[in-house]
Amino acid sequence: MDKYPRDPLAYVRQTNASKRVWGLDVETVWVPFFRQAKAHGVLDIEDDVLTSPIRQGKVHPKLLDAISLVKANLEATLVSYGQGYPNYHIAQLVR
């Protein structure tokens, strides 16, 4: 038996889909992610913001801002990583 699941998003696809932001389900992906970030002390966000998608059926603007910050951070990380190896793709083509 494998140590890791073959399809880590299988649980997400099996549940009833709620709102999706940036292609990911709010209730099963974003809210648990931000709850853990809050528990670890790296995010300061109110509990009512995290429970609003479940209570009101819509995504709180502060939650959308936090998701946008994650997206911007990921984009910056990918860009900086790619700039660290500027000639790698050329070296692959020359082979």
Secondary structure, DSSP 8 states (H G I E B T S, - for coil): --SS-S-TTHHHHHS----EETTEEIIIIIHHHHHHHHHTTS----HHHHHHHHHHSS--HHHHHHHHHHHHHHHHHHHHHHHTSTTHHHHHHH-
